[in-house]
């Protein structure tokens, strides 16, 4: 099969993936502003190094009783808040 014949399928796959990621980010934002903010003020992830933030998030994921999927969505959303150093 020629690559040109595969192009429409590759583009469709890309758009579906990007759409899913956007949905995951929105779900992560809902968790962050809903579940996290319900119990405490929102922390700035830029004030923590990666290891400290990951440790903190591990504890909070358990306390909030997040599913693995919710935990992943939250982590992906929070990553968008972090500024590169």
C-alpha positions as CSV (number, residue, x, y, z in Angstrom):
1,X,0.0,0.0,0.0
2,X,1.3,3.5,-0.9
3,X,2.0,6.0,1.8
4,X,-0.3,8.5,0.0
5,X,-3.2,6.0,0.5
6,X,-2.5,5.9,4.3
7,X,-2.4,9.7,4.7
8,X,-6.1,10.1,5.4
9,X,-6.0,7.4,8.0
10,X,-3.0,8.9,9.7
11,X,-4.6,12.4,9.8
12,X,-7.8,10.9,11.2
13,X,-5.8,9.1,13.9
14,X,-4.0,12.4,14.8
15,X,-7.2,14.3,15.1
16,X,-8.8,11.6,17.3
17,X,-5.7,11.6,19.5
18,X,-5.6,15.3,19.8
19,X,-9.3,15.4,20.7
20,X,-8.9,12.8,23.4
21,X,-6.0,14.8,24.9
22,X,-8.0,18.0,24.9
23,X,-10.8,16.1,26.7
24,X,-8.3,14.6,29.2
25,X,-7.0,18.1,29.9
26,X,-10.5,19.5,30.5
27,X,-11.2,16.5,32.8
28,X,-7.9,17.2,34.7
29,X,-8.8,20.9,35.1
30,X,-12.2,19.8,36.5
31,X,-10.5,17.6,39.1
32,X,-8.0,20.3,40.0
33,X,-10.6,23.0,40.5
34,X,-13.2,20.7,41.9
35,X,-11.7,18.0,44.1
36,X,-8.4,19.7,45.0
37,X,-9.8,23.2,45.7
38,X,-12.6,21.7,47.7
39,X,-10.2,20.8,50.5
40,X,-7.4,23.3,50.3
41,X,-6.1,26.3,48.4
42,X,-4.5,25.4,45.0
43,X,-0.8,25.1,45.1
44,X,1.5,26.5,42.4
45,X,3.3,23.5,40.9
46,X,6.2,25.8,39.8
47,X,7.2,26.3,43.5
48,X,8.1,22.6,43.8
49,X,10.7,20.6,42.0
50,X,9.5,17.6,40.1
51,X,10.3,15.0,42.8
52,X,8.6,17.0,45.6
53,X,5.6,17.6,43.5
54,X,5.3,13.9,42.5
55,X,5.6,12.8,46.1
56,X,2.9,15.3,47.1
57,X,0.6,14.3,44.3
58,X,1.0,10.6,45.2
59,X,-0.3,11.4,48.7
60,X,-3.1,13.6,47.5
61,X,-4.3,11.1,44.8
62,X,-4.8,8.5,47.6
63,X,-6.6,11.0,49.9
64,X,-8.9,12.2,47.1
65,X,-9.5,8.5,46.1
66,X,-8.7,9.3,42.4
67,X,-8.8,6.5,39.9
68,X,-5.7,5.8,37.8
69,X,-7.4,7.6,34.9
70,X,-8.2,10.6,37.0
71,X,-4.7,10.7,38.4
72,X,-3.3,10.7,34.9
73,X,-5.7,13.4,33.7
74,X,-4.8,15.6,36.7
75,X,-1.1,15.1,36.1
76,X,-1.4,16.0,32.4
77,X,-3.4,19.1,33.3
78,X,-0.9,20.2,36.0
79,X,2.0,19.8,33.6
80,X,0.4,22.5,31.4
81,X,0.7,24.8,34.5
82,X,4.4,24.2,35.0
83,X,6.7,26.6,33.2
84,X,9.9,25.1,31.8
85,X,13.1,26.0,33.7
